[in-house]
Amino acid sequence: MSEMPEGLPRHPIGTFAFVGLYALLVVVGWFAIYTYLYLGRGGVTQ
C-alpha cells in the first residue's frame, strides 16, 4: 500500500468545496426568488 506524500490533506477538500458552493448557490437562489418574486408580488393575501 502506498503512503501519501507529506503536505497533502487527508480528505477531499475539492469535493467538500464543490458541495458547499452548490449548497450556498441553492440557498442564495431560493432567497432571491423568495425576496424578488414572492414578496415583490405581495405574498399571500386573504
Buried (B, 14 or more C-beta within 10 A) or exposed (E): EEEEEEEEEEEEEEEEEEEEEEEEEEEEEEEEEEEEEEEEEEEEEE
